[in-house]
Amino acid sequence: MKIKLDENLPDRLAPVLTALCHSVDTARGEHLTGRADPQVWTATQAAQRFLITQDLDFSEMRRYAPGTHAGLLLVRLTRPGRNALFERI
C-alpha cells in the first residue's frame, strides 16, 4: 500500500510500516510541514497515496467522500500516546 503520514504522526512510524511492505512517504519528508490541509491532500492524492492523520479537519465526509480518493485513515485515541498510536495503526 502507498501511504503518506501526516505531520502530526511520528516519523518513526514510517520504518515500521515499511517493514510491513508498505511504501511510506511523510509530510515532513516532502516539505509539507505547516502547509494547509488542502495542499497536503492534493500532494497525497497526486501520488495516489493513502493518508494517515490525526487531524480532525479531514473528518469532513462531504469533502473526503469514500471512493473519491486513494484512502484516508483518521486516527483518534481515547488515551493518546506513542505506544497507543503504534498499536492502533
PyMOL Python script that loads the backbone (N, CA, C, O; Angstrom):
from pymol import cmd

cmd.read_pdbstr("""\
ATOM      1  N   MET A   1       0.849  -1.168   0.000  1.00  0.00           N
ATOM      2  CA  MET A   1       0.000   0.000   0.000  1.00  0.00           C
ATOM      3  C   MET A   1       0.899   1.237   0.000  1.00  0.00           C
ATOM      4  O   MET A   1       1.937   1.262   0.662  1.00  0.00           O
ATOM      5  N   LYS A   2       0.492   2.247  -0.741  1.00  0.00           N
ATOM      6  CA  LYS A   2       1.215   3.519  -0.774  1.00  0.00           C
ATOM      7  C   LYS A   2       0.591   4.440   0.274  1.00  0.00           C
ATOM      8  O   LYS A   2      -0.593   4.769   0.203  1.00  0.00           O
ATOM      9  N   ILE A   3       1.407   4.851   1.249  1.00  0.00           N
ATOM     10  CA  ILE A   3       0.918   5.608   2.404  1.00  0.00           C
ATOM     11  C   ILE A   3       1.654   6.930   2.524  1.00  0.00           C
ATOM     12  O   ILE A   3       2.844   7.022   2.221  1.00  0.00           O
ATOM     13  N   LYS A   4       0.929   7.963   2.974  1.00  0.00           N
ATOM     14  CA  LYS A   4       1.566   9.214   3.393  1.00  0.00           C
ATOM     15  C   LYS A   4       1.182   9.447   4.841  1.00  0.00           C
ATOM     16  O   LYS A   4       0.004   9.410   5.197  1.00  0.00           O
ATOM     17  N   LEU A   5       2.189   9.689   5.678  1.00  0.00           N
ATOM     18  CA  LEU A   5       1.957  10.026   7.084  1.00  0.00           C
ATOM     19  C   LEU A   5       1.892  11.537   7.218  1.00  0.00           C
ATOM     20  O   LEU A   5       2.801  12.239   6.773  1.00  0.00           O
ATOM     21  N   ASP A   6       0.848  12.035   7.814  1.00  0.00           N
ATOM     22  CA  ASP A   6       0.706  13.470   8.042  1.00  0.00           C
ATOM     23  C   ASP A   6       1.735  13.927   9.074  1.00  0.00           C
ATOM     24  O   ASP A   6       2.322  13.108   9.782  1.00  0.00           O
ATOM     25  N   GLU A   7       1.943  15.219   9.152  1.00  0.00           N
ATOM     26  CA  GLU A   7       2.959  15.767  10.051  1.00  0.00           C
ATOM     27  C   GLU A   7       2.652  15.538  11.526  1.00  0.00           C
ATOM     28  O   GLU A   7       3.549  15.661  12.360  1.00  0.00           O
ATOM     29  N   ASN A   8       1.411  15.208  11.871  1.00  0.00           N
ATOM     30  CA  ASN A   8       1.056  15.003  13.275  1.00  0.00           C
ATOM     31  C   ASN A   8       1.293  13.563  13.734  1.00  0.00           C
ATOM     32  O   ASN A   8       0.872  13.175  14.823  1.00  0.00           O
ATOM     33  N   LEU A   9       1.959  12.788  12.909  1.00  0.00           N
ATOM     34  CA  LEU A   9       2.341  11.423  13.267  1.00  0.00           C
ATOM     35  C   LEU A   9       3.863  11.339  13.347  1.00  0.00           C
ATOM     36  O   LEU A   9       4.560  12.023  12.598  1.00  0.00           O
ATOM     37  N   PRO A  10       4.382  10.511  14.243  1.00  0.00           N
ATOM     38  CA  PRO A  10       5.841  10.418  14.381  1.00  0.00           C
ATOM     39  C   PRO A  10       6.491   9.770  13.155  1.00  0.00           C
ATOM     40  O   PRO A  10       5.986   8.781  12.623  1.00  0.00           O
ATOM     41  N   ASP A  11       7.614  10.339  12.717  1.00  0.00           N
ATOM     42  CA  ASP A  11       8.339   9.789  11.572  1.00  0.00           C
ATOM     43  C   ASP A  11       8.795   8.359  11.828  1.00  0.00           C
ATOM     44  O   ASP A  11       8.973   7.589  10.884  1.00  0.00           O
ATOM     45  N   ARG A  12       8.985   7.996  13.085  1.00  0.00           N
ATOM     46  CA  ARG A  12       9.467   6.637  13.367  1.00  0.00           C
ATOM     47  C   ARG A  12       8.406   5.580  13.072  1.00  0.00           C
ATOM     48  O   ARG A  12       8.688   4.385  13.155  1.00  0.00           O
ATOM     49  N   LEU A  13       7.217   5.997  12.737  1.00  0.00           N
ATOM     50  CA  LEU A  13       6.188   5.062  12.292  1.00  0.00           C
ATOM     51  C   LEU A  13       6.473   4.581  10.860  1.00  0.00           C
ATOM     52  O   LEU A  13       6.069   3.481  10.482  1.00  0.00           O
ATOM     53  N   ALA A  14       7.161   5.399  10.075  1.00  0.00           N
ATOM     54  CA  ALA A  14       7.441   5.056   8.672  1.00  0.00           C
ATOM     55  C   ALA A  14       8.214   3.746   8.526  1.00  0.00           C
ATOM     56  O   ALA A  14       7.793   2.891   7.747  1.00  0.00           O
ATOM     57  N   PRO A  15       9.332   3.548   9.244  1.00  0.00           N
ATOM     58  CA  PRO A  15      10.039   2.271   9.070  1.00  0.00           C
ATOM     59  C   PRO A  15       9.234   1.057   9.544  1.00  0.00           C
ATOM     60  O   PRO A  15       9.409  -0.047   9.028  1.00  0.00           O
ATOM     61  N   VAL A  16       8.368   1.262  10.511  1.00  0.00           N
ATOM     62  CA  VAL A  16       7.517   0.158  10.981  1.00  0.00           C
ATOM     63  C   VAL A  16       6.577  -0.274   9.849  1.00  0.00           C
ATOM     64  O   VAL A  16       6.416  -1.467   9.590  1.00  0.00           O
ATOM     65  N   LEU A  17       5.965   0.696   9.185  1.00  0.00           N
ATOM     66  CA  LEU A  17       5.056   0.381   8.079  1.00  0.00           C
ATOM     67  C   LEU A  17       5.821  -0.131   6.860  1.00  0.00           C
ATOM     68  O   LEU A  17       5.329  -0.997   6.136  1.00  0.00           O
ATOM     69  N   THR A  18       7.014   0.397   6.633  1.00  0.00           N
ATOM     70  CA  THR A  18       7.852  -0.076   5.528  1.00  0.00           C
ATOM     71  C   THR A  18       8.222  -1.542   5.732  1.00  0.00           C
ATOM     72  O   THR A  18       8.242  -2.320   4.779  1.00  0.00           O
ATOM     73  N   ALA A  19       8.514  -1.913   6.974  1.00  0.00           N
ATOM     74  CA  ALA A  19       8.846  -3.312   7.282  1.00  0.00           C
ATOM     75  C   ALA A  19       7.669  -4.248   7.004  1.00  0.00           C
ATOM     76  O   ALA A  19       7.853  -5.454   6.838  1.00  0.00           O
ATOM     77  N   LEU A  20       6.470  -3.692   6.956  1.00  0.00           N
ATOM     78  CA  LEU A  20       5.271  -4.475   6.629  1.00  0.00           C
ATOM     79  C   LEU A  20       4.972  -4.427   5.126  1.00  0.00           C
ATOM     80  O   LEU A  20       3.870  -4.752   4.685  1.00  0.00           O
ATOM     81  N   CYS A  21       5.982  -4.013   4.353  1.00  0.00           N
ATOM     82  CA  CYS A  21       5.930  -3.983   2.881  1.00  0.00           C
ATOM     83  C   CYS A  21       5.074  -2.853   2.307  1.00  0.00           C
ATOM     84  O   CYS A  21       4.571  -2.966   1.189  1.00  0.00           O
ATOM     85  N   HIS A  22       4.905  -1.770   3.059  1.00  0.00           N
ATOM     86  CA  HIS A  22       4.205  -0.599   2.538  1.00  0.00           C
ATOM     87  C   HIS A  22       5.231   0.406   2.018  1.00  0.00           C
ATOM     88  O   HIS A  22       6.360   0.458   2.506  1.00  0.00           O
ATOM     89  N   SER A  23       4.837   1.190   1.040  1.00  0.00           N
ATOM     90  CA  SER A  23       5.644   2.299   0.541  1.00  0.00           C
ATOM     91  C   SER A  23       5.186   3.542   1.303  1.00  0.00           C
ATOM     92  O   SER A  23       4.035   3.959   1.177  1.00  0.00           O
ATOM     93  N   VAL A  24       6.085   4.134   2.095  1.00  0.00           N
ATOM     94  CA  VAL A  24       5.681   5.204   3.011  1.00  0.00           C
ATOM     95  C   VAL A  24       6.428   6.504   2.722  1.00  0.00           C
ATOM     96  O   VAL A  24       7.658   6.526   2.669  1.00  0.00           O
ATOM     97  N   ASP A  25       5.677   7.575   2.538  1.00  0.00           N
ATOM     98  CA  ASP A  25       6.207   8.937   2.470  1.00  0.00           C
ATOM     99  C   ASP A  25       5.692   9.673   3.697  1.00  0.00           C
ATOM    100  O   ASP A  25       4.673   9.296   4.276  1.00  0.00           O
ATOM    101  N   THR A  26       6.401  10.725   4.087  1.00  0.00           N
ATOM    102  CA  THR A  26       5.948  11.544   5.212  1.00  0.00           C
ATOM    103  C   THR A  26       5.762  12.983   4.753  1.00  0.00           C
ATOM    104  O   THR A  26       6.437  13.446   3.834  1.00  0.00           O
ATOM    105  N   ALA A  27       4.853  13.673   5.394  1.00  0.00           N
ATOM    106  CA  ALA A  27       4.646  15.093   5.087  1.00  0.00           C
ATOM    107  C   ALA A  27       5.936  15.870   5.347  1.00  0.00           C
ATOM    108  O   ALA A  27       6.294  16.758   4.573  1.00  0.00           O
ATOM    109  N   ARG A  28       6.630  15.538   6.434  1.00  0.00           N
ATOM    110  CA  ARG A  28       7.891  16.218   6.731  1.00  0.00           C
ATOM    111  C   ARG A  28       8.926  15.961   5.645  1.00  0.00           C
ATOM    112  O   ARG A  28       9.629  16.877   5.217  1.00  0.00           O
ATOM    113  N   GLY A  29       9.016  14.721   5.206  1.00  0.00           N
ATOM    114  CA  GLY A  29       9.988  14.354   4.179  1.00  0.00           C
ATOM    115  C   GLY A  29       9.727  15.023   2.843  1.00  0.00           C
ATOM    116  O   GLY A  29      10.634  15.149   2.021  1.00  0.00           O
ATOM    117  N   GLU A  30       8.510  15.446   2.625  1.00  0.00           N
ATOM    118  CA  GLU A  30       8.145  16.118   1.377  1.00  0.00           C
ATOM    119  C   GLU A  30       7.953  17.621   1.569  1.00  0.00           C
ATOM    120  O   GLU A  30       7.363  18.293   0.723  1.00  0.00           O
ATOM    121  N   HIS A  31       8.453  18.136   2.677  1.00  0.00           N
ATOM    122  CA  HIS A  31       8.406  19.576   2.977  1.00  0.00           C
ATOM    123  C   HIS A  31       6.979  20.128   2.976  1.00  0.00           C
ATOM    124  O   HIS A  31       6.732  21.239   2.507  1.00  0.00           O
ATOM    125  N   LEU A  32       6.044  19.337   3.507  1.00  0.00           N
ATOM    126  CA  LEU A  32       4.652  19.772   3.606  1.00  0.00           C
ATOM    127  C   LEU A  32       4.292  20.227   5.018  1.00  0.00           C
ATOM    128  O   LEU A  32       3.137  20.554   5.288  1.00  0.00           O
ATOM    129  N   THR A  33       5.264  20.249   5.909  1.00  0.00           N
ATOM    130  CA  THR A  33       5.014  20.665   7.290  1.00  0.00           C
ATOM    131  C   THR A  33       4.533  22.113   7.315  1.00  0.00           C
ATOM    132  O   THR A  33       5.139  22.994   6.706  1.00  0.00           O
ATOM    133  N   GLY A  34       3.442  22.340   8.025  1.00  0.00           N
ATOM    134  CA  GLY A  34       2.907  23.694   8.146  1.00  0.00           C
ATOM    135  C   GLY A  34       2.042  24.124   6.974  1.00  0.00           C
ATOM    136  O   GLY A  34       1.468  25.213   6.995  1.00  0.00           O
ATOM    137  N   ARG A  35       1.944  23.290   5.963  1.00  0.00           N
ATOM    138  CA  ARG A  35       1.109  23.631   4.808  1.00  0.00           C
ATOM    139  C   ARG A  35      -0.361  23.422   5.147  1.00  0.00           C
ATOM    140  O   ARG A  35      -0.702  22.642   6.037  1.00  0.00           O
ATOM    141  N   ALA A  36      -1.206  24.112   4.441  1.00  0.00           N
ATOM    142  CA  ALA A  36      -2.654  23.980   4.639  1.00  0.00           C
ATOM    143  C   ALA A  36      -3.101  22.567   4.255  1.00  0.00           C
ATOM    144  O   ALA A  36      -2.513  21.930   3.381  1.00  0.00           O
ATOM    145  N   ASP A  37      -4.143  22.098   4.920  1.00  0.00           N
ATOM    146  CA  ASP A  37      -4.656  20.748   4.661  1.00  0.00           C
ATOM    147  C   ASP A  37      -4.941  20.490   3.177  1.00  0.00           C
ATOM    148  O   ASP A  37      -4.612  19.411   2.685  1.00  0.00           O
ATOM    149  N   PRO A  38      -5.539  21.437   2.447  1.00  0.00           N
ATOM    150  CA  PRO A  38      -5.784  21.173   1.023  1.00  0.00           C
ATOM    151  C   PRO A  38      -4.496  20.907   0.233  1.00  0.00           C
ATOM    152  O   PRO A  38      -4.504  20.125  -0.717  1.00  0.00           O
ATOM    153  N   GLN A  39      -3.399  21.550   0.620  1.00  0.00           N
ATOM    154  CA  GLN A  39      -2.128  21.297  -0.063  1.00  0.00           C
ATOM    155  C   GLN A  39      -1.614  19.891   0.248  1.00  0.00           C
ATOM    156  O   GLN A  39      -1.122  19.194  -0.638  1.00  0.00           O
ATOM    157  N   VAL A  40      -1.731  19.485   1.499  1.00  0.00           N
ATOM    158  CA  VAL A  40      -1.315  18.134   1.891  1.00  0.00           C
ATOM    159  C   VAL A  40      -2.176  17.114   1.155  1.00  0.00           C
ATOM    160  O   VAL A  40      -1.664  16.124   0.633  1.00  0.00           O
ATOM    161  N   TRP A  41      -3.469  17.357   1.115  1.00  0.00           N
ATOM    162  CA  TRP A  41      -4.393  16.443   0.454  1.00  0.00           C
ATOM    163  C   TRP A  41      -4.093  16.331  -1.038  1.00  0.00           C
ATOM    164  O   TRP A  41      -4.075  15.229  -1.586  1.00  0.00           O
ATOM    165  N   THR A  42      -3.860  17.462  -1.696  1.00  0.00           N
ATOM    166  CA  THR A  42      -3.561  17.462  -3.130  1.00  0.00           C
ATOM    167  C   THR A  42      -2.289  16.675  -3.416  1.00  0.00           C
ATOM    168  O   THR A  42      -2.250  15.876  -4.352  1.00  0.00           O
ATOM    169  N   ALA A  43      -1.249  16.895  -2.617  1.00  0.00           N
ATOM    170  CA  ALA A  43       0.010  16.161  -2.801  1.00  0.00           C
ATOM    171  C   ALA A  43      -0.189  14.669  -2.566  1.00  0.00           C
ATOM    172  O   ALA A  43       0.374  13.839  -3.280  1.00  0.00           O
ATOM    173  N   THR A  44      -0.984  14.337  -1.570  1.00  0.00           N
ATOM    174  CA  THR A  44      -1.250  12.929  -1.253  1.00  0.00           C
ATOM    175  C   THR A  44      -1.991  12.250  -2.395  1.00  0.00           C
ATOM    176  O   THR A  44      -1.634  11.141  -2.794  1.00  0.00           O
ATOM    177  N   GLN A  45      -3.003  12.896  -2.915  1.00  0.00           N
ATOM    178  CA  GLN A  45      -3.790  12.295  -3.986  1.00  0.00           C
ATOM    179  C   GLN A  45      -3.044  12.280  -5.309  1.00  0.00           C
ATOM    180  O   GLN A  45      -3.226  11.357  -6.103  1.00  0.00           O
ATOM    181  N   ALA A  46      -2.201  13.286  -5.566  1.00  0.00           N
ATOM    182  CA  ALA A  46      -1.397  13.292  -6.792  1.00  0.00           C
ATOM    183  C   ALA A  46      -0.462  12.082  -6.821  1.00  0.00           C
ATOM    184  O   ALA A  46      -0.162  11.546  -7.888  1.00  0.00           O
ATOM    185  N   ALA A  47      -0.008  11.662  -5.647  1.00  0.00           N
ATOM    186  CA  ALA A  47       0.869  10.492  -5.540  1.00  0.00           C
ATOM    187  C   ALA A  47       0.069   9.202  -5.351  1.00  0.00           C
ATOM    188  O   ALA A  47       0.651   8.129  -5.198  1.00  0.00           O
ATOM    189  N   GLN A  48      -1.246   9.302  -5.362  1.00  0.00           N
ATOM    190  CA  GLN A  48      -2.150   8.162  -5.168  1.00  0.00           C
ATOM    191  C   GLN A  48      -1.816   7.402  -3.883  1.00  0.00           C
ATOM    192  O   GLN A  48      -1.688   6.177  -3.877  1.00  0.00           O
ATOM    193  N   ARG A  49      -1.678   8.169  -2.794  1.00  0.00           N
ATOM    194  CA  ARG A  49      -1.332   7.585  -1.504  1.00  0.00           C
ATOM    195  C   ARG A  49      -2.511   7.636  -0.546  1.00  0.00           C
ATOM    196  O   ARG A  49      -3.397   8.483  -0.664  1.00  0.00           O
ATOM    197  N   PHE A  50      -2.499   6.719   0.394  1.00  0.00           N
ATOM    198  CA  PHE A  50      -3.473   6.603   1.479  1.00  0.00           C
ATOM    199  C   PHE A  50      -2.962   7.487   2.618  1.00  0.00           C
ATOM    200  O   PHE A  50      -1.852   7.268   3.104  1.00  0.00           O
ATOM    201  N   LEU A  51      -3.731   8.466   3.049  1.00  0.00           N
ATOM    202  CA  LEU A  51      -3.296   9.402   4.086  1.00  0.00           C
ATOM    203  C   LEU A  51      -3.672   8.890   5.468  1.00  0.00           C
ATOM    204  O   LEU A  51      -4.818   8.514   5.716  1.00  0.00           O
ATOM    205  N   ILE A  52      -2.684   8.881   6.371  1.00  0.00           N
ATOM    206  CA  ILE A  52      -2.937   8.576   7.778  1.00  0.00           C
ATOM    207  C   ILE A  52      -2.675   9.855   8.561  1.00  0.00           C
ATOM    208  O   ILE A  52      -1.597  10.440   8.455  1.00  0.00           O
ATOM    209  N   THR A  53      -3.650  10.289   9.343  1.00  0.00           N
ATOM    210  CA  THR A  53      -3.568  11.560  10.054  1.00  0.00           C
ATOM    211  C   THR A  53      -4.332  11.503  11.374  1.00  0.00           C
ATOM    212  O   THR A  53      -5.135  10.601  11.610  1.00  0.00           O
ATOM    213  N   GLN A  54      -4.064  12.480  12.218  1.00  0.00           N
ATOM    214  CA  GLN A  54      -4.851  12.688  13.431  1.00  0.00           C
ATOM    215  C   GLN A  54      -5.611  14.010  13.354  1.00  0.00           C
ATOM    216  O   GLN A  54      -6.249  14.423  14.323  1.00  0.00           O
ATOM    217  N   ASP A  55      -5.543  14.661  12.215  1.00  0.00           N
ATOM    218  CA  ASP A  55      -6.122  15.984  12.002  1.00  0.00           C
ATOM    219  C   ASP A  55      -7.630  15.878  11.753  1.00  0.00           C
ATOM    220  O   ASP A  55      -8.063  15.333  10.737  1.00  0.00           O
ATOM    221  N   LEU A  56      -8.416  16.401  12.682  1.00  0.00           N
ATOM    222  CA  LEU A  56      -9.876  16.328  12.564  1.00  0.00           C
ATOM    223  C   LEU A  56     -10.436  17.089  11.370  1.00  0.00           C
ATOM    224  O   LEU A  56     -11.582  16.868  10.980  1.00  0.00           O
ATOM    225  N   ASP A  57      -9.642  17.985  10.784  1.00  0.00           N
ATOM    226  CA  ASP A  57     -10.115  18.686   9.591  1.00  0.00           C
ATOM    227  C   ASP A  57     -10.397  17.707   8.451  1.00  0.00           C
ATOM    228  O   ASP A  57     -11.161  18.021   7.538  1.00  0.00           O
ATOM    229  N   PHE A  58      -9.791  16.539   8.501  1.00  0.00           N
ATOM    230  CA  PHE A  58     -10.021  15.528   7.472  1.00  0.00           C
ATOM    231  C   PHE A  58     -11.244  14.664   7.767  1.00  0.00           C
ATOM    232  O   PHE A  58     -11.477  13.680   7.064  1.00  0.00           O
ATOM    233  N   SER A  59     -12.020  15.000   8.774  1.00  0.00           N
ATOM    234  CA  SER A  59     -13.209  14.210   9.112  1.00  0.00           C
ATOM    235  C   SER A  59     -14.449  14.647   8.331  1.00  0.00           C
ATOM    236  O   SER A  59     -15.501  14.020   8.452  1.00  0.00           O
ATOM    237  N   GLU A  60     -14.345  15.686   7.551  1.00  0.00           N
ATOM    238  CA  GLU A  60     -15.474  16.202   6.766  1.00  0.00           C
ATOM    239  C   GLU A  60     -15.809  15.233   5.627  1.00  0.00           C
ATOM    240  O   GLU A  60     -15.159  15.242   4.582  1.00  0.00           O
ATOM    241  N   MET A  61     -16.813  14.412   5.839  1.00  0.00           N
ATOM    242  CA  MET A  61     -17.160  13.347   4.887  1.00  0.00           C
ATOM    243  C   MET A  61     -17.573  13.870   3.509  1.00  0.00           C
ATOM    244  O   MET A  61     -17.337  13.200   2.503  1.00  0.00           O
ATOM    245  N   ARG A  62     -18.173  15.030   3.450  1.00  0.00           N
ATOM    246  CA  ARG A  62     -18.578  15.561   2.142  1.00  0.00           C
ATOM    247  C   ARG A  62     -17.365  15.926   1.307  1.00  0.00           C
ATOM    248  O   ARG A  62     -17.379  15.775   0.086  1.00  0.00           O
ATOM    249  N   ARG A  63     -16.330  16.399   1.951  1.00  0.00           N
ATOM    250  CA  ARG A  63     -15.121  16.795   1.235  1.00  0.00           C
ATOM    251  C   ARG A  63     -14.261  15.586   0.878  1.00  0.00           C
ATOM    252  O   ARG A  63     -13.609  15.570  -0.166  1.00  0.00           O
ATOM    253  N   TYR A  64     -14.259  14.575   1.744  1.00  0.00           N
ATOM    254  CA  TYR A  64     -13.394  13.404   1.561  1.00  0.00           C
ATOM    255  C   TYR A  64     -14.247  12.139   1.472  1.00  0.00           C
ATOM    256  O   TYR A  64     -14.016  11.175   2.202  1.00  0.00           O
ATOM    257  N   ALA A  65     -15.215  12.149   0.588  1.00  0.00           N
ATOM    258  CA  ALA A  65     -16.161  11.034   0.472  1.00  0.00           C
ATOM    259  C   ALA A  65     -15.448   9.743   0.071  1.00  0.00           C
ATOM    260  O   ALA A  65     -14.608   9.748  -0.830  1.00  0.00           O
ATOM    261  N   PRO A  66     -15.782   8.644   0.737  1.00  0.00           N
ATOM    262  CA  PRO A  66     -15.189   7.354   0.373  1.00  0.00           C
ATOM    263  C   PRO A  66     -15.406   7.048  -1.110  1.00  0.00           C
ATOM    264  O   PRO A  66     -16.466   7.326  -1.670  1.00  0.00           O
ATOM    265  N   GLY A  67     -14.388   6.477  -1.722  1.00  0.00           N
ATOM    266  CA  GLY A  67     -14.465   6.120  -3.133  1.00  0.00           C
ATOM    267  C   GLY A  67     -14.004   7.206  -4.077  1.00  0.00           C
ATOM    268  O   GLY A  67     -13.912   6.980  -5.283  1.00  0.00           O
ATOM    269  N   THR A  68     -13.709   8.398  -3.541  1.00  0.00           N
ATOM    270  CA  THR A  68     -13.272   9.505  -4.399  1.00  0.00           C
ATOM    271  C   THR A  68     -11.776   9.767  -4.282  1.00  0.00           C
ATOM    272  O   THR A  68     -11.267  10.727  -4.859  1.00  0.00           O
ATOM    273  N   HIS A  69     -11.071   8.919  -3.541  1.00  0.00           N
ATOM    274  CA  HIS A  69      -9.645   9.134  -3.307  1.00  0.00           C
ATOM    275  C   HIS A  69      -8.970   7.810  -2.971  1.00  0.00           C
ATOM    276  O   HIS A  69      -9.624   6.771  -2.880  1.00  0.00           O
ATOM    277  N   ALA A  70      -7.659   7.860  -2.790  1.00  0.00           N
ATOM    278  CA  ALA A  70      -6.873   6.645  -2.525  1.00  0.00           C
ATOM    279  C   ALA A  70      -7.064   6.107  -1.113  1.00  0.00           C
ATOM    280  O   ALA A  70      -6.711   4.959  -0.843  1.00  0.00           O
ATOM    281  N   GLY A  71      -7.606   6.897  -0.222  1.00  0.00           N
ATOM    282  CA  GLY A  71      -7.885   6.427   1.131  1.00  0.00           C
ATOM    283  C   GLY A  71      -7.465   7.414   2.196  1.00  0.00           C
ATOM    284  O   GLY A  71      -6.584   8.248   1.992  1.00  0.00           O
ATOM    285  N   LEU A  72      -8.121   7.296   3.339  1.00  0.00           N
ATOM    286  CA  LEU A  72      -7.887   8.210   4.456  1.00  0.00           C
ATOM    287  C   LEU A  72      -8.175   7.478   5.759  1.00  0.00           C
ATOM    288  O   LEU A  72      -9.247   6.898   5.934  1.00  0.00           O
ATOM    289  N   LEU A  73      -7.214   7.512   6.664  1.00  0.00           N
ATOM    290  CA  LEU A  73      -7.405   6.945   7.998  1.00  0.00           C
ATOM    291  C   LEU A  73      -7.221   8.066   9.005  1.00  0.00           C
ATOM    292  O   LEU A  73      -6.125   8.607   9.154  1.00  0.00           O
ATOM    293  N   LEU A  74      -8.296   8.408   9.692  1.00  0.00           N
ATOM    294  CA  LEU A  74      -8.261   9.416  10.746  1.00  0.00           C
ATOM    295  C   LEU A  74      -8.137   8.667  12.068  1.00  0.00           C
ATOM    296  O   LEU A  74      -9.063   7.971  12.483  1.00  0.00           O
ATOM    297  N   VAL A  75      -7.001   8.812  12.720  1.00  0.00           N
ATOM    298  CA  VAL A  75      -6.720   8.078  13.954  1.00  0.00           C
ATOM    299  C   VAL A  75      -7.135   8.921  15.150  1.00  0.00           C
ATOM    300  O   VAL A  75      -6.652  10.037  15.336  1.00  0.00           O
ATOM    301  N   ARG A  76      -8.034   8.375  15.956  1.00  0.00           N
ATOM    302  CA  ARG A  76      -8.466   9.033  17.189  1.00  0.00           C
ATOM    303  C   ARG A  76      -8.246   8.051  18.328  1.00  0.00           C
ATOM    304  O   ARG A  76      -8.651   6.892  18.240  1.00  0.00           O
ATOM    305  N   LEU A  77      -7.615   8.505  19.381  1.00  0.00           N
ATOM    306  CA  LEU A  77      -7.292   7.648  20.516  1.00  0.00           C
ATOM    307  C   LEU A  77      -7.939   8.169  21.791  1.00  0.00           C
ATOM    308  O   LEU A  77      -7.955   9.377  22.029  1.00  0.00           O
ATOM    309  N   THR A  78      -8.472   7.272  22.609  1.00  0.00           N
ATOM    310  CA  THR A  78      -9.032   7.692  23.891  1.00  0.00           C
ATOM    311  C   THR A  78      -7.915   8.029  24.865  1.00  0.00           C
ATOM    312  O   THR A  78      -8.056   8.922  25.701  1.00  0.00           O
ATOM    313  N   ARG A  79      -6.800   7.308  24.750  1.00  0.00           N
ATOM    314  CA  ARG A  79      -5.615   7.592  25.571  1.00  0.00           C
ATOM    315  C   ARG A  79      -4.445   7.867  24.642  1.00  0.00           C
ATOM    316  O   ARG A  79      -3.760   6.933  24.222  1.00  0.00           O
ATOM    317  N   PRO A  80      -4.203   9.127  24.314  1.00  0.00           N
ATOM    318  CA  PRO A  80      -3.119   9.439  23.389  1.00  0.00           C
ATOM    319  C   PRO A  80      -1.764   9.021  23.949  1.00  0.00           C
ATOM    320  O   PRO A  80      -1.545   9.023  25.161  1.00  0.00           O
ATOM    321  N   GLY A  81      -0.896   8.678  23.076  1.00  0.00           N
ATOM    322  CA  GLY A  81       0.465   8.301  23.425  1.00  0.00           C
ATOM    323  C   GLY A  81       1.068   7.525  22.273  1.00  0.00           C
ATOM    324  O   GLY A  81       0.352   6.905  21.486  1.00  0.00           O
ATOM    325  N   ARG A  82       2.393   7.561  22.175  1.00  0.00           N
ATOM    326  CA  ARG A  82       3.055   6.896  21.049  1.00  0.00           C
ATOM    327  C   ARG A  82       2.774   5.399  21.003  1.00  0.00           C
ATOM    328  O   ARG A  82       2.520   4.852  19.930  1.00  0.00           O
ATOM    329  N   ASN A  83       2.815   4.731  22.153  1.00  0.00           N
ATOM    330  CA  ASN A  83       2.568   3.291  22.147  1.00  0.00           C
ATOM    331  C   ASN A  83       1.153   2.981  21.679  1.00  0.00           C
ATOM    332  O   ASN A  83       0.946   2.063  20.884  1.00  0.00           O
ATOM    333  N   ALA A  84       0.186   3.736  22.164  1.00  0.00           N
ATOM    334  CA  ALA A  84      -1.201   3.527  21.745  1.00  0.00           C
ATOM    335  C   ALA A  84      -1.354   3.794  20.250  1.00  0.00           C
ATOM    336  O   ALA A  84      -2.080   3.082  19.556  1.00  0.00           O
ATOM    337  N   LEU A  85      -0.677   4.807  19.767  1.00  0.00           N
ATOM    338  CA  LEU A  85      -0.730   5.151  18.351  1.00  0.00           C
ATOM    339  C   LEU A  85      -0.163   4.018  17.501  1.00  0.00           C
ATOM    340  O   LEU A  85      -0.774   3.618  16.510  1.00  0.00           O
ATOM    341  N   PHE A  86       0.996   3.505  17.883  1.00  0.00           N
ATOM    342  CA  PHE A  86       1.614   2.413  17.135  1.00  0.00           C
ATOM    343  C   PHE A  86       0.724   1.169  17.152  1.00  0.00           C
ATOM    344  O   PHE A  86       0.597   0.483  16.137  1.00  0.00           O
ATOM    345  N   GLU A  87       0.120   0.881  18.281  1.00  0.00           N
ATOM    346  CA  GLU A  87      -0.765  -0.284  18.373  1.00  0.00           C
ATOM    347  C   GLU A  87      -1.995  -0.114  17.493  1.00  0.00           C
ATOM    348  O   GLU A  87      -2.433  -1.067  16.849  1.00  0.00           O
ATOM    349  N   ARG A  88      -2.551   1.083  17.459  1.00  0.00           N
ATOM    350  CA  ARG A  88      -3.760   1.340  16.685  1.00  0.00           C
ATOM    351  C   ARG A  88      -3.492   1.214  15.189  1.00  0.00           C
ATOM    352  O   ARG A  88      -4.280   0.612  14.460  1.00  0.00           O
ATOM    353  N   ILE A  89      -2.394   1.777  14.743  1.00  0.00           N
ATOM    354  CA  ILE A  89      -2.094   1.758  13.301  1.00  0.00           C
ATOM    355  C   ILE A  89      -1.560   0.406  12.905  1.00  0.00           C
ATOM    356  O   ILE A  89      -1.247   0.184  11.735  1.00  0.00           O
TER     357      ILE A  89
END
""", "prot")
cmd.dss("prot")
cmd.show_as("cartoon", "prot")
cmd.util.cbc("prot")
cmd.orient("prot")
